[in-house]
Amino acid sequence: MSDKPEKKSELDEGLQVRLGHLPREPRQVVKYTFFTLDPAWRRLPIEEREAAKAEFAQTIGESVRDFFVLRTYNLIGMHSNADFMLWAVSDTLERQSALLSKIYATAFGAWLTITHSYLAMTKHSQYVRDHVHEDQEGTRLTILPDGKKYLFVYPLDKKREWYSEPFETRNTVMREHIRIGHRYPTVKINTTYSFGLDDQEFVVAFESDYAEDFLDCVEELRGSISSAFTARDVPIFTCIATDIRDILDALGGVPASATVPSGRW
């Protein structure tokens, strides 16, 4: 066997990048962090609660400039152990860690518990190369939210048998999956990859203004061949896009009529 290094033309593209023969394309770091609030916070004096809310809202507002995306979502009444969620998209892992440090340093942060946390990165999909259209999910390395009312988030793991199937078989299965998705143009998927970064393999987040369309889409996908290779796709979170100030007011017991879920970070 020759000890001579292989020519660049003989190397796959990923290896060429890792060897420094091709430039790296910038990826994004994506984090979904779910919080629950200690109910005892509501028994604090109102002045103390208002001060804590103002400090926390300011911390989130000032952090927006450090991220490609920093959005807040209300989960009150939507899930048993999550009150709100931060969807944060950054250029580095360090920015994600720094945001949590800022949150913990606030008075309100002392009353928060992270119940679920999903870390991932963007990556080109190997299954959409022969099926491309404008802003095709899987061909871009940037998260571009549409600003829809709802976001549905869950971790996803495939069965190990999936990865032992020939690529041609997997590609055929995924084309069926993509065709079904195209039947729901009101539902936009954001797939990110967690291999080695977190416990799950993927994190998928669907944006839509119509919860019923997402429900119908998931039901139809259950009948696809790809669904048979799913090992895990729970827990699933239904999130409502809401300004952080309105979320804080709702957590503080403000009457529903005073909460206006129209703001978007």
C-alpha positions in Angstrom: 0.0 0.0 0.0 1.4 3.4 -1.0 2.4 5.8 1.8 1.9 8.8 -0.6 -1.0 11.1 0.3 -4.1 10.8 -1.8 -4.8 13.6 -4.4 -7.4 16.1 -3.5 -9.6 14.9 -6.3 -9.7 11.4 -4.7 -10.9 12.7 -1.4 -14.5 13.2 -0.5 -15.5 16.9 0.1 -15.8 16.6 3.8 -12.3 15.2 4.2 -10.9 17.9 1.9 -12.4 20.5 4.3 -10.9 18.8 7.3 -7.5 18.6 5.7 -7.7 22.3 4.9 -7.9 21.8 1.1 -11.3 23.5 1.0 -12.7 26.4 3.1 -15.2 25.6 5.8 -18.7 26.7 5.3 -19.9 28.5 8.5 -22.6 26.5 10.3 -24.9 27.8 13.0 -25.3 26.5 16.6 -29.0 26.0 17.5 -30.3 25.6 21.0 -33.8 25.1 22.3 -34.0 25.6 26.1 -37.1 25.0 28.1 -37.7 26.6 31.5 -40.1 26.1 34.3 -40.7 28.7 37.1 -40.7 27.8 40.8 -44.4 28.5 41.9 -43.1 30.1 45.1 -41.9 33.1 43.0 -45.5 34.2 42.7 -45.8 34.6 46.5 -43.0 37.2 46.5 -44.1 40.9 47.0 -45.3 42.4 43.8 -42.5 45.1 43.8 -39.9 42.4 43.9 -41.5 40.4 41.1 -41.8 43.5 38.9 -38.2 44.4 39.4 -37.1 40.8 38.6 -39.3 40.8 35.5 -37.9 44.1 34.2 -34.3 42.9 34.8 -34.9 39.6 33.0 -36.6 41.2 30.0 -33.8 43.7 29.7 -31.2 40.8 29.7 -33.0 39.0 26.9 -33.5 42.2 24.9 -29.9 43.1 25.2 -28.8 39.6 24.2 -30.7 39.7 20.8 -27.8 41.5 19.1 -25.4 38.6 19.9 -27.5 36.0 18.0 -28.8 35.3 14.5 -32.1 34.3 16.1 -33.3 34.7 19.7 -37.0 34.1 20.1 -39.2 33.5 23.1 -42.1 31.1 23.2 -44.9 30.6 25.7 -45.7 27.1 26.9 -48.0 27.9 29.7 -50.8 25.2 29.6 -49.1 23.5 26.6 -46.8 21.2 28.5 -46.7 19.7 32.0 -43.1 20.8 32.8 -42.2 23.8 30.7 -43.4 27.4 31.0 -41.4 29.1 28.3 -38.7 28.4 25.7 -35.8 30.2 24.2 -34.9 29.5 20.6 -31.3 30.7 20.2 -29.2 30.5 17.0 -25.6 31.6 17.3 -22.2 31.3 15.6 -20.5 29.5 18.4 -21.1 27.2 21.4 -19.7 29.8 23.7 -22.4 32.3 22.9 -25.0 29.8 24.0 -23.2 29.2 27.3 -22.8 32.9 27.9 -26.5 33.5 27.5 -27.4 31.0 30.1 -24.8 32.5 32.5 -26.5 35.9 32.0 -29.9 34.4 32.7 -28.6 32.6 35.9 -27.2 36.0 37.1 -30.6 37.6 37.2 -32.9 37.6 40.2 -35.6 35.9 38.1 -33.1 33.3 36.9 -32.6 32.1 40.4 -36.2 30.8 40.3 -35.9 29.0 37.0 -35.2 25.3 36.2 -34.2 24.0 32.8 -36.4 21.0 32.2 -35.3 20.2 28.6 -32.4 21.4 26.5 -31.6 20.4 22.9 -28.3 21.4 21.3 -27.7 21.0 17.6 -26.0 22.5 14.5 -27.0 23.2 10.9 -25.8 20.8 8.2 -26.4 20.1 4.6 -28.8 17.1 4.1 -27.6 14.3 2.0 -31.1 13.5 0.9 -32.3 16.6 -0.9 -29.5 17.0 -3.5 -31.7 15.8 -6.3 -34.8 17.6 -5.1 -34.0 21.3 -4.7 -36.2 24.4 -4.9 -35.8 27.9 -3.5 -35.0 28.0 0.2 -35.2 24.2 0.3 -34.9 22.9 3.8 -31.7 20.8 4.1 -29.7 22.8 1.5 -29.1 25.8 3.6 -26.8 26.2 6.6 -28.7 29.1 8.1 -31.9 29.2 10.2 -34.4 31.6 8.7 -37.5 31.8 10.8 -40.8 32.8 9.0 -42.1 34.4 12.2 -45.1 32.1 12.4 -47.4 32.0 15.4 -46.5 28.4 16.5 -43.4 26.3 16.8 -43.5 22.6 17.3 -40.2 21.1 18.6 -39.0 17.6 19.3 -35.9 15.4 19.4 -35.5 12.6 16.9 -33.5 9.4 16.8 -33.4 6.9 14.0 -33.1 3.1 14.6 -29.5 1.8 14.0 -30.8 -0.3 11.1 -31.5 2.9 9.2 -27.8 3.7 8.9 -27.0 0.2 7.6 -29.4 0.5 4.7 -27.8 1.4 1.4 -27.9 5.1 0.6 -30.1 4.5 -2.5 -32.7 2.9 -0.2 -32.6 5.7 2.4 -32.7 8.3 -0.4 -35.9 6.7 -1.9 -37.5 6.6 1.6 -36.7 10.2 2.3 -38.0 11.4 -1.1 -41.4 9.9 -0.1 -41.1 11.8 3.3 -40.3 15.1 1.4 -43.2 14.6 -1.0 -45.6 14.3 2.0 -44.1 17.4 3.6 -44.7 19.4 0.4 -48.5 18.6 0.8 -48.4 21.0 3.7 -47.0 24.3 2.4 -48.2 26.1 5.6 -45.8 24.1 7.7 -42.0 24.9 7.5 -39.5 22.4 8.9 -36.1 23.3 10.4 -34.0 20.2 10.8 -30.8 20.4 12.8 -28.2 17.8 13.7 -27.0 16.7 17.2 -24.7 13.7 16.5 -22.1 13.7 19.3 -23.2 17.1 20.6 -26.3 16.0 22.6 -28.3 12.9 23.5 -30.5 13.0 20.4 -29.5 12.7 16.7 -31.7 15.4 15.3 -33.9 18.3 16.5 -36.8 19.2 14.3 -38.8 22.4 14.6 -41.9 23.1 12.6 -43.2 26.6 12.1 -46.8 27.3 11.2 -49.7 29.6 11.8 -52.1 26.6 11.7 -51.7 23.9 14.4 -54.3 21.8 12.6 -52.0 21.6 9.5 -49.1 20.4 11.6 -51.3 17.8 13.3 -52.5 16.5 9.9 -48.9 16.5 8.5 -47.6 14.4 11.4 -50.5 12.0 11.2 -49.8 11.4 7.5 -46.1 11.0 8.0 -46.9 8.2 10.5 -47.9 6.1 7.5 -44.6 6.7 5.6 -41.8 4.1 5.4 -39.4 6.5 7.1 -41.6 6.4 10.2 -40.9 2.7 10.7 -37.2 3.6 11.2 -37.9 6.1 14.0 -36.6 5.1 17.4 -37.7 8.2 19.3 -39.6 11.4 18.6 -40.8 12.6 22.0 -41.2 14.7 24.0 -42.9 17.1 21.7 -43.5 20.7 22.6 -46.2 23.1 21.3 -44.8 26.6 21.6 -46.6 29.9 21.1 -44.5 32.9 19.8 -44.8 35.5 22.5 -42.8 38.6 23.6 -40.8 37.8 26.7 -42.5 40.7 28.6 -45.9 39.1 28.0 -44.6 35.7 29.1 -43.3 37.2 32.3 -46.6 39.0 32.9 -48.5 35.7 32.4 -46.2 33.9 34.8 -46.7 36.6 37.3 -50.4 36.1 37.4 -51.5 39.1 35.3 -55.1 38.7 34.0 -55.3 37.1 30.6 -56.9 40.3 29.1 -53.7 42.2 29.9 -51.4 39.7 28.1 -51.0 40.6 24.4 -49.1 37.8 22.6 -48.1 39.9 19.6 -44.5 40.8 20.3 -41.7 38.9 18.6 -38.0 38.9 19.4 
